[in-house]
């Protein structure tokens, strides 16, 4: 069964390419995927009848007990046969339904095939969590299919409506699944059904499951999304809304009914929803004029009947329900396909405009007639066999007499509606209507008499309908391709064939019905003699025919009644009110005030988890304040720095004080015996401090405003409360642990599998390598985003002006140059030219681009220190990189050290010095680092392990000896390159590029300056 899913996935991925090569004929190839599912089900028919249920289990996440478990019993066999068989025929139908020039066929085919695969997984999943995953996949795919015509408002609205309703039901279902799994001790579906858990929580779980089923099966009051979904293409309606998606809700009820149908809550909900949906859908179908809407409301009605039968809890009703599932899939899918043929041939689905279609399309009329007869329960068709079995089961109910009577009456009345709207559908689609034919004749005569005129031939003034209401002339109906006609005919004939061998169907479906706890076994038969069920059938057909005969009176009667609020309109009102409430709440909470946002978060922290902690938390008996006096000094420094930072009015002062608090935390890490954390904290704090200073250059030196006195007291109280709560968490959370922490195994795992003694570093590059991979990917994306924002040019001609200014030798006043010294740029040019000519500048140059700075900006001491320390820092970083596997260090710390070295060069010599220090594009370092980390991850796979698994390699080199090499070192090198690239990117964007922006702004403010030759400034070069 797993291979069936792979086949559907491969076909879905290849669908766009197939369509681009084969056009709409690609649907014939796509049909092979669902056809394989039907063939697989047929190949297991005999063994499934004998009670052999194939099971496949593949471990997914063993540590969490997640597995890909599939199992096929009688119910799964039937559903798989329907999903695969109807899906294949619908895809064949698509090859003739769509125009050869239609757009989006590749995407449509891919989504429809993927939906079929999701249904295959849903009906065969033996794990409840896996079932939920496929359940939600069908929701997403149905949303895409219903909204295929994205340029139509009706399609977009219907798709959104369907996904909101079914997703809400899916979330309720997930709650039920989790409760059942926890209470039952397993998520295996077959084990839960065999030994169902009980209790109040399980009762709530069953209600949640039924809510999910009601949303997917379009039961009241959630039935409104199904008729609206008729905005989708006809193949979607035939597959999703007749044979597949809505059947998922029926399948869920049928799957859990053997375990919980004997409970009062289950039976009450099933009876109310089933009978109510049956009656509402049938009643609404009687007044529809669109053929698809007649079938849509009829589908709603039929789904109510099927849910009632499979959820009622008796063996005979369950057998009838399964027979009805099969019959409904065949006749309703056939009818939807028939509507597509009629629509393509006539250009309308309005039954008031159709006449003579049956004569023009005889094969289509034959398919529609057989399918309609099966739907209303005429012999000898599958619908009749299932309906007779259902009536027989309800006549011998197992519940209270009055309940059985109500259910039986509801089914009889609903079946009368079915006969009436079924006859209405066939008459409207294929009959020759005298009044419509007369209107056609009058219209043709009017056209003939006014052939030379310019007036509109169809207008109400002439007693004729408007053009969009004009009747269809049968003489202009076009015959349709065979591939558009025969899928519907095949399904209709299959309904006839299945009814001719009812005992075979009974033998196939009886094993499932026998799993129900109560009731006598049911039977499927074409003739059971003169029984009460036969009498009810005759009554149903007679009254249904009468309702059809008096259809105009019925419509007038329906129009005179108060219908109450429609579900669809109620849904739209609720959504509008919800949007209004969301807007009002957003207006209050999203005010654009960062202090308000942070305050709201902290208040929730204090009131919620904090209050619960103080009420029911487990507190330690003794608390040790400190281990050594040095910790008191570090904490005091942190506290003082934090208070002063909160009271500071200068931005730079606040940033420095926050940095001091960070260094104090690093000291605490060091005192607690975590040198790796301390080293990393110091380096990160240094980088952060420099970045903040670079940003502050473009901000005012003082905070714009200070909070009022009252507000400051509120902030003080909130800050103290949060601090107390966090200290409480530090004391109580460790005592709340119920299992041993996984970190206890890290030392052994790090040495045995990661081949290193530094637990922190091995954790990053081996144990949690996937997390590290994600983190460095986020760093790369963040760096790209920052660079994109800062390098964005907003002023037209800025680049051209800078190029002209540089080439002309004009002064470049700005941040690093001397605003009053126009020779700064020329000094830089003189140094560059001397270097290019191989000449040694006469002055001693400590930094390559140091002379580009204005004199008052330079610090000889800083330049000398930078010249001395830069290479030492690089060597120290390399040491940290290679020693980090067994000693403090690692790629992250090494990258930060190199970043600090580059920062020092930048601060000492400016942006040109940064270019001399690192003449490489940051993107190259970032991409290379990520690529190296990913590539190293494949080594473990090549060596027979898993991705990102470390591999140890021992090399013996002459004069060096044995080298113990671990592949995670190269992963660490990748991290190193990413960190270096990130810091360099920050310096180029927040540093050098902002400098360039500032200099460009200064040039613009200073006005144009004439180009001057070098010897005209300061006496020339000296």
VEXMARTI-770969 format. One record per residue (C-alpha): residue in three letters; y negated, x negated, z. Coordinates in steps of 0.02 Angstrom, whole numbers, plus 50000, padded with zeros to 5 digits. Each point is the difference from the previous one (the first is absolute). Layout:
// residues N
ALAYXZ ...
***
This chain:
// residues 1022
UNK500005000050000 UNK498854985350028 UNK500274995249818 UNK499385017249947 UNK498374996650089 UNK499864982949919 UNK500305008049829 UNK498615012750030 UNK498834986450061 UNK500334988949850 UNK499765014549880 UNK498395005250086 UNK499294982449990 UNK500494998549818 UNK499365017349950 UNK498254994549944 UNK500734986449890 UNK501275012249926 UNK498655012649959 UNK498924986649919 UNK501464995449887 UNK500905016649970 UNK498635012650032 UNK500585016650070 UNK501794996049948 UNK500024988550151 UNK500345015450108 UNK501745000649921 UNK500334982650070 UNK499265004550169 UNK501195014850010 UNK501434987750021 UNK499474996450180 UNK500185017750071 UNK501485003049885 UNK500894985550085 UNK499775008850167 UNK500775016049931 UNK501464990249925 UNK500264991050165 UNK500085016750092 UNK501225007249872 UNK501124984850015 UNK500205003450187 UNK500315018849983 UNK501855000250039 UNK499884987850145 UNK498525009250077 UNK501025016249991 UNK501384990950093 UNK498824994850139 UNK499704982049945 UNK498184995550028 UNK499444983349924 UNK498894990050118 UNK498964984549966 UNK499094990350137 UNK498894984949967 UNK499104991250142 UNK498135001049980 UNK499204993750162 UNK501474996150116 UNK498894995550147 UNK499285017650000 UNK501615008749954 UNK499305005649833 UNK501255001749859 UNK500145007449827 UNK501365012950034 UNK500565012149865 UNK501355013350007 UNK500555013749880 UNK500815015850069 UNK500115017149919 UNK498165004150024 UNK499434983149936 UNK501205001549853 UNK499245016649948 UNK498214994050020 UNK500354983749909 UNK500785009549855 UNK498495011549988 UNK498714986250019 UNK500854989149870 UNK500525013349876 UNK498395010149997 UNK498984983950005 UNK500874993349845 UNK499735016249904 UNK498175000850051 UNK499714982349938 UNK500825004449835 UNK498855015149993 UNK498504988550028 UNK500414990549840 UNK499515015449899 UNK498775008350120 UNK498604987249997 UNK498974996049848 UNK500374983249919 UNK498174995450027 UNK499935005750182 UNK499304987350122 UNK500784994650163 UNK501815003049947 UNK500564983150065 UNK499335003650173 UNK500665017849996 UNK501754994249952 UNK500004986550132 UNK499475011850138 UNK501225013749948 UNK501444987649995 UNK499484992850167 UNK499935017650072 UNK501785003049941 UNK500524983950086 UNK499145005250161 UNK500945016549997 UNK501644990749973 UNK499634989550154 UNK499455015250101 UNK501575010349972 UNK501204985450030 UNK499134991350146 UNK501044999650158 UNK498634992450106 UNK498625011850058 UNK498634986949987 UNK500574995749825 UNK500025018549958 UNK498205001350060 UNK499474985449890 UNK500715008449846 UNK499255016550058 UNK498264992449999 UNK500324991449834 UNK500335016949921 UNK498355006050074 UNK499034985749922 UNK500865001349831 UNK499765018949994 UNK498154997450034 UNK499894988549849 UNK500995011849890 UNK499055015850048 UNK498374991049968 UNK500564992849833 UNK498555008549911 UNK498724990850103 UNK498555006049893 UNK500335018050054 UNK499285006050163 UNK501435012250029 UNK501274985849988 UNK499064988950119 UNK499785013950126 UNK501825005449989 UNK500614982150022 UNK498904997250152 UNK500525016650074 UNK501854996149977 UNK499914982650077 UNK498995005950151 UNK501195014350040 UNK501624990349971 UNK499374984450087 UNK499545010150154 UNK501745007449999 UNK500744982749976 UNK499114993450154 UNK500705014550102 UNK501714996149930 UNK499814981750051 UNK499685005350180 UNK501605010349996 UNK500984985649924 UNK499414987850134 UNK500405012050141 UNK501745003449931 UNK500354981649976 UNK499444995550175 UNK500905014450083 UNK501584997549899 UNK500024981250016 UNK500184997649812 UNK499075003749840 UNK501595002149897 UNK499905017649930 UNK501875003049993 UNK500204995050183 UNK498575011450056 UNK500765014949908 UNK501754996350067 UNK499394998450181 UNK498285008250011 UNK498954996050154 UNK499305014350102 UNK498555003550117 UNK498205005549997 UNK499434984849902 UNK501325003249867 UNK499435018149985 UNK498244993749966 UNK500734987849873 UNK500875014049905 UNK498355009549991 UNK499184984549927 UNK501404998449872 UNK499785018049948 UNK498134997349984 UNK500324985749880 UNK501245010449902 UNK498785014649991 UNK498634989049927 UNK501144992749866 UNK500915016249957 UNK498355009949991 UNK500445012550137 UNK498675011350074 UNK498654996650050 UNK500064983749900 UNK500605008049839 UNK498324999649911 UNK500134982149938 UNK501465003849884 UNK499145012849886 UNK498464988749994 UNK501124985649945 UNK500345009349837 UNK498514990349934 UNK501254985949972 UNK500884997749832 UNK501465011849974 UNK501354986550020 UNK499304996450172 UNK500125018350047 UNK501775001049933 UNK500594984950098 UNK498964998650158 UNK499725018450036 UNK501675007049946 UNK501364986950021 UNK499384985250101 UNK498504998950115 UNK500045017450075 UNK501884998150016 UNK499654985450117 UNK499395012450130 UNK501535010949971 UNK501104984550014 UNK499234995550168 UNK500385017350070 UNK501764999749928 UNK500314982550069 UNK499565004150181 UNK500565018250003 UNK501824996250046 UNK499374991550159 UNK498585011450055 UNK500165016949914 UNK500795007450156 UNK498414997650103 UNK498815014650023 UNK498454990349948 UNK500814994349838 UNK500645017349952 UNK498355008550042 UNK498974987949895 UNK501205000449854 UNK500095019149996 UNK498115002450015 UNK499564986849871 UNK501435004149883 UNK499795018949993 UNK498104998950002 UNK499954987649857 UNK501255010249901 UNK498925015650012 UNK498294991949978 UNK500524989849849 UNK500835014849914 UNK498565011750036 UNK498714987649932 UNK501044996949842 UNK499865018349950 UNK498144998749963 UNK499934983449906 UNK499584998949814 UNK500304981349974 UNK501834996849963 UNK500014984250105 UNK499215008950147 UNK501315013749989 UNK501344986650013 UNK499024990550134 UNK499895014750119 UNK501795004349954 UNK500494982450051 UNK499135002450167 UNK500985016150024 UNK501674992149952 UNK499714985250114 UNK499775011950145 UNK501685007949960 UNK500894983249985 UNK499284993450164 UNK500525016150084 UNK501794998549938 UNK500294981550038 UNK499105001050168 UNK500725016250065 UNK501494991250077 UNK501555008949932 UNK501314992749884 UNK499915014149874 UNK498094999449990 UNK500064981049982 UNK501225001349855 UNK498895012949916 UNK498484988950033 UNK500794984949916 UNK500515010749852 UNK498215006549990 UNK499314982150004 UNK501014995749846 UNK499645016349910 UNK498144999250038 UNK499844982249937 UNK500795005149834 UNK499135016449965 UNK498284995550068 UNK499914983049915 UNK500565008549839 UNK498645013250017 UNK498634987250027 UNK500584990549846 UNK500005016349904 UNK498205003150051 UNK499564982749932 UNK500775004649832 UNK499065016549993 UNK498374991650049 UNK500234986549867 UNK500415013049866 UNK498635012550040 UNK498664990450095 UNK499995012150146 UNK501015005250153 UNK499105016650024 UNK501335013649983 UNK498645012649950 UNK499704990449839 UNK501814996949949 UNK501035010949885 UNK501474997149884 UNK500374982750071 UNK501855004350020 UNK500195003349814 UNK499064984249954 UNK500944988950124 UNK501765007350016 UNK500834984950085 UNK498594998850126 UNK500155018650032 UNK501894998150025 UNK499724986250130 UNK498655010250085 UNK501095015550001 UNK501514991450076 UNK498944991250132 UNK499075016150044 UNK501635009750015 UNK500664986750118 UNK498405000750103 UNK500045018850024 UNK501885000050034 UNK500855007149846 UNK501834996149968 UNK500804989149940 UNK498774986350050 UNK499874987850145 UNK498555009450079 UNK501055015850012 UNK501454990950083 UNK498854992050128 UNK499055016350033 UNK501625009750026 UNK500624986850123 UNK498345000850093 UNK500045019050016 UNK501804999450058 UNK499564986950132 UNK498515009950064 UNK501025016050012 UNK501164991050122 UNK498694990950103 UNK500384991150163 UNK498375003550091 UNK499275015250088 UNK500195015949899 UNK498145003749983 UNK499654982149945 UNK501375000749869 UNK499315016749941 UNK498234993049983 UNK500644984949905 UNK501055010649884 UNK498575012049964 UNK498834985449966 UNK501234992149878 UNK500295016649911 UNK498145003549980 UNK499654982249946 UNK501405001149871 UNK499215015949932 UNK498394990349976 UNK501014986549912 UNK500705012449876 UNK498265007249968 UNK499104983549970 UNK501494993049904 UNK499935014649879 UNK498114998249994 UNK500184981749952 UNK501255002949859 UNK499065015149933 UNK498354990850006 UNK500674984449916 UNK501145006849863 UNK499825018849976 UNK499125008049852 UNK498605010150081 UNK499335014349895 UNK498244999850071 UNK499864981149977 UNK500695001149824 UNK498735013649960 UNK498604989050067 UNK500634985849888 UNK499995011649850 UNK498225005850038 UNK499424982150021 UNK500774994849832 UNK499205015049915 UNK498334995850078 UNK500144982249937 UNK500415006349825 UNK498525012049995 UNK498784987050066 UNK500664985149904 UNK498304996749920 UNK498975003650154 UNK499384988050132 UNK500295010850151 UNK501364996350129 UNK501565009349947 UNK500645002950175 UNK498745008250113 UNK499945014250119 UNK498735009449895 UNK501355002749869 UNK501245005750131 UNK500914983349997 UNK500284987350138 UNK499054983650011 UNK500784984849912 UNK500784992950159 UNK500755017250035 UNK500525004249823 UNK501855004249972 UNK501124987349917 UNK500575004149822 UNK501914997949993 UNK499844994349821 UNK499074984550059 UNK501284994650130 UNK500754983249954 UNK501814995150023 UNK500194985850125 UNK501074984149990 UNK501815000950052 UNK499734987850144 UNK498725012050071 UNK501175015049992 UNK501764994550041 UNK499724992850178 UNK499525017550060 UNK501455007649904 UNK501234987450074 UNK499455004350177 UNK500135018649966 UNK501754998149925 UNK500534989550150 UNK499535014750111 UNK501175010749897 UNK501404987150003 UNK499894997550189 UNK500165018750030 UNK501585001249897 UNK500944988350120 UNK499405006050172 UNK501574994350091 UNK499714982149941 UNK498245000850070 UNK500665007150163 UNK501244985750018 UNK498604987649969 UNK498755007350122 UNK501145006850137 UNK500204983150091 UNK498145000250039 UNK500025018350056 UNK501444996150118 UNK498874988250099 UNK499035015150067 UNK500505005250176 UNK500165018949978 UNK500495013549876 UNK501445003849885 UNK500244990049841 UNK499105007449851 UNK500585002149821 UNK499264998249827 UNK500665012649875 UNK499475009749846 UNK500895015950052 UNK500445004950177 UNK500275018449968 UNK498945014750052 UNK499224993050157 UNK498405003550096 UNK499294984049926 UNK500285007049825 UNK499135016050050 UNK498504990150063 UNK499974990449836 UNK499935016149901 UNK498605006450113 UNK499054983849980 UNK500125000449811 UNK499515018349990 UNK498484998750113 UNK499474983649918 UNK500105008149829 UNK498975014550064 UNK498654988250066 UNK499944991549831 UNK499915016649907 UNK498555005550109 UNK499194982849996 UNK498245006349965 UNK500115012150146 UNK500674985950108 UNK498544988849949 UNK498755013750040 UNK500845003150167 UNK499944981550042 UNK498174999149951 UNK499585014650114 UNK500774991850153 UNK499104988350118 UNK500864983449972 UNK499204990750145 UNK499434982049990 UNK500934990349865 UNK500864984250057 UNK499214989449864 UNK498245006050043 UNK500334997750184 UNK500584982249968 UNK498414996049903 UNK498925007450138 UNK500904989750131 UNK499774984249897 UNK498145003749978 UNK499805003050186 UNK500944984050034 UNK498844990549885 UNK498505007650089 UNK500704995350171 UNK500384982549938 UNK498224998349935 UNK499285006050166 UNK501104988450101 UNK499594985549886 UNK498155003550015 UNK500154998150189 UNK501234985650011 UNK499584989749844 UNK498164997550035 UNK499874982349931 UNK499844992850175 UNK501204985750036 UNK499695000950190 UNK500445018449996 UNK501634996749905 UNK500514986250117 UNK499515010250151 UNK501055014949943 UNK501514988849976 UNK499804992250171 UNK499735016850086 UNK501635006449926 UNK500854984150062 UNK499375002450176 UNK500285018850011 UNK501685000349912 UNK501164985150031 UNK498924993450141 UNK500075016150101 UNK501875001849973 UNK500254982050056 UNK499095002750164 UNK500945016350032 UNK501784995249957 UNK500014981349967 UNK501184988250088 UNK498974987150094 UNK500624983150061 UNK500254997650185 UNK499094983350002 UNK498684993049884 UNK499694981449984 UNK498184997249958 UNK500164982549925 UNK501174985349982 UNK498724986250014 UNK498134999250042 UNK499544994849823 UNK500435017549941 UNK498635007050112 UNK498734988949914 UNK500575005749827 UNK499945018450050 UNK498284997650078 UNK499374992249840 UNK500695014449898 UNK499225013050115 UNK498284991750003 UNK500004997449812 UNK500505018049968 UNK498645007150113 UNK498664988849926 UNK500575004249823 UNK499835018550037 UNK498234997350067 UNK499434987949865 UNK498635005449880 UNK500204985449880 UNK501435001349878 UNK500384981350000 UNK500054999350189 UNK501215014650006 UNK501154991849872 UNK500034983650096 UNK500375008850164 UNK501435009649919 UNK500664983349937 UNK499954993150177 UNK501065014850057 UNK501234995849862 UNK500114981950054 UNK500315006150176 UNK501495009849938 UNK500644984349915 UNK499884991150167 UNK501035013850081 UNK501334998049865 UNK500064981350032 UNK500125002250189 UNK501445012249976 UNK500994987149900 UNK499655006149823 UNK499194985349910 UNK500365007449828 UNK499055015950041 UNK498604990050080 UNK499824988849848 UNK499995014849882 UNK498765009550108 UNK498804985350004 UNK500094997549812 UNK499815018549961 UNK498555001650121 UNK499134985249918 UNK500235007049825 UNK499425017250056 UNK498464992750086 UNK499484990749842 UNK500295015149889 UNK498965010950115 UNK498594987249998 UNK500044999849810 UNK499885018849997 UNK498595000350127 UNK498914989949883 UNK499735015749898 UNK499705011350151 UNK498495001950114 UNK500044988450151 UNK499895014450124 UNK500995015950015 UNK498995014049922 UNK499975011350152 UNK500655000750176 UNK500855015150080 UNK499035010850121 UNK500224997350187 UNK501155015250016 UNK501044994549854 UNK500194982550073 UNK500685007150162 UNK501255010449901 UNK500564984749905 UNK500154990150160 UNK501085013350082 UNK501095001649845 UNK500204981149987 UNK500534998550181 UNK501225014649982 UNK500784992349845 UNK500164983350088 UNK500875008050149 UNK501175009849887 UNK500474984449902 UNK500364990550161 UNK501085014750053 UNK500954999149836 UNK500304981550028 UNK500805004250167 UNK500985015849957 UNK500584997749820 UNK501224985750036 UNK500815010750136 UNK500245014649880 UNK501174990349887 UNK501735007949991 UNK500834987049889 UNK500024981349997 UNK498614993049889 UNK500594993249834 UNK498944984550030 UNK501314993950124 UNK501104995849852 UNK498634990749906 UNK500324982550073 UNK501825000049949 UNK499655008549833 UNK498604987849961 UNK501114984850029 UNK501625006649924 UNK499345009149848 UNK498244993049980 UNK500484981950041 UNK498434997450105 UNK499484998350182 UNK498245007149986 UNK500395018350029 UNK498285006049948 UNK500024991249832 UNK501815004249960 UNK499625018250042 UNK498615000149871 UNK500944991449859 UNK501775006350031 UNK500315013750128 UNK498485010249949 UNK499764992549828 UNK499805017049919 UNK498565004150118 UNK499194983349961 UNK500215003449815 UNK499095016450020 UNK498624992050104 UNK499614986249877 UNK500015012949860 UNK498695009950097 UNK498994984050023 UNK500044997049813 UNK499445017749962 UNK498624999150131 UNK499374983549929 UNK499985007249826 UNK499045015350059 UNK498694989750093 UNK499754988649851 UNK499845014849883 UNK498645007750108 UNK499004984250031 UNK500104993349822 UNK499415016849929 UNK498404997849901 UNK498805014350023 UNK498424993349920 UNK499974999149812 UNK499664982949926 UNK500294991050165 UNK501294988049928 UNK498914996349849 UNK498474996550107 UNK500984988150112 UNK500724990849849 UNK498284998349922 UNK499254994050162 UNK501354986950024 UNK499964993749822 UNK498124998749999 UNK499974990050159 UNK498985013050091 UNK499934999450186 UNK501345009650095 UNK499265005350165 UNK501225008250116 UNK501114998150148 UNK500664982549982 UNK498594992649896 UNK498244996850064 UNK498925014949958 UNK498484988549992 UNK500864985849908 UNK500305004349815 UNK500864983349976 UNK501575004850098 UNK500935005649845 UNK499444984549907 UNK500644988750138 UNK501685008649984 UNK499944997549812 UNK499574981650023 UNK501494997350113 UNK501155009349879 UNK499364989949851 UNK500184983550091 UNK501765004450050 UNK500425005349822 UNK499364983349932 UNK501024990150124 UNK498474993850093 UNK499934998850188 UNK498505008850076 UNK498884988050091 UNK500045009950163 UNK501585000750105 UNK500785017149969 UNK501125006750138 UNK500385016249908 UNK500135002349812 UNK498735013949989 UNK499034996650159 UNK498414995149905 UNK499905017649925 UNK499355005950168 UNK498184999750047 UNK499614986050125 UNK499615011750144 UNK501695008549971 UNK501014983950013 UNK500804992250153 UNK500564982149978 UNK501055000850158 UNK500865015849939 UNK500334992049830 UNK500724984350080 UNK501115010050118 UNK500595010849854 UNK500394984549896 UNK501024992850144 UNK500935015650055 UNK500365009349837 UNK501474989649944 UNK500674998850177 UNK500005019050011 UNK500955001249835 UNK501314987850064 UNK500125009550163 UNK500265016249903 UNK501424992149901 UNK500774994450163 UNK499915017750070 UNK500755006749839 UNK501554989050003 UNK500254999550188 UNK499755018650030 UNK501855004349983 UNK500444990950160 UNK498314997050084 UNK498345009150015 UNK499235002849829 UNK500565008049839 UNK499265005249835 UNK498775012350075 UNK499274987750124 UNK499974986149869 UNK499085011249878 UNK498715004250133 UNK499714981550036 UNK499704996549815 UNK498865015149996 UNK498984993150144 UNK499894983349910 UNK499315008749847 UNK498775009650109 UNK499374983650072 UNK499744992949825 UNK499085015849948 UNK498875000350152 UNK499614981649981 UNK499684999349812 UNK499735017649936 UNK500855009449862 UNK500044985449880 UNK500894989650130 UNK501295014050018 UNK500334998649814 UNK500264981250019 UNK501175002350149 UNK501105013349918 UNK499825000149810 UNK501275013849980 UNK499865018849979 UNK500505009650158 UNK500975012649897 UNK501144986049940 UNK500414995250180 UNK500275018150052 UNK501125004149852 UNK500984983850013 UNK500305002750186 UNK500635017749978 UNK501064995049850 UNK500764985550097 UNK500435011050148 UNK500835012949889 UNK500924986749900 UNK500694992050157 UNK500625017050053 UNK501155000149849 UNK500864983850050 UNK500975008750137 UNK500575013049874 UNK500584986549880 UNK500954991350140 UNK500975015950039 UNK498915006350142 UNK498605012750008 UNK498214999049939 UNK498884988750106 UNK501504993250094 UNK499774981650048 UNK501174987149926 UNK500224982650074 UNK500184985249881 UNK500464982550060 UNK499424985849886 UNK500374981450017 UNK498684988849922 UNK499994980949987 UNK498934991550130 UNK499595016850077 UNK501665006250062 UNK500565018050023 UNK498715013749980 UNK500355017150071 UNK499055012149886 UNK499845018750029 UNK499435011249857 UNK498855009650116 UNK498884984549994 UNK499505004949824 UNK499665017650060 UNK498864992150130 UNK499154990049864 UNK499675016349910 UNK499205007050157 UNK498984984050014 UNK499345001849823 UNK499575018350026 UNK499004996150158 UNK499094985549917 UNK499625010949849 UNK499365013950112 UNK498814988550096 UNK499394992149840 UNK499725017149924 UNK499015005350154 UNK498934984349989 UNK499685002849815 UNK499565018350023 UNK499185002050170 UNK499324982249992 UNK499684992349831 UNK499795016049900 UNK498825007750127 UNK499044983549992 UNK499885002149813 UNK499415017950020 UNK498684994450125 UNK499384986249885 UNK499935012149854 UNK498985012150106 UNK498844985950054 UNK499744994949818 UNK499595017849956 UNK498755001350143 UNK499204983249956 UNK499755004949818 UNK500394989849844 UNK499704981350008 UNK499764989249850 UNK501324987149965 UNK499524982650053 UNK500714983449948 UNK500724988950136 UNK498614987149986 UNK498705013550029 UNK500655003750173 UNK499824987550138 UNK499714985449882 UNK501685001549915 UNK501674992850057 UNK499914985850123 
***
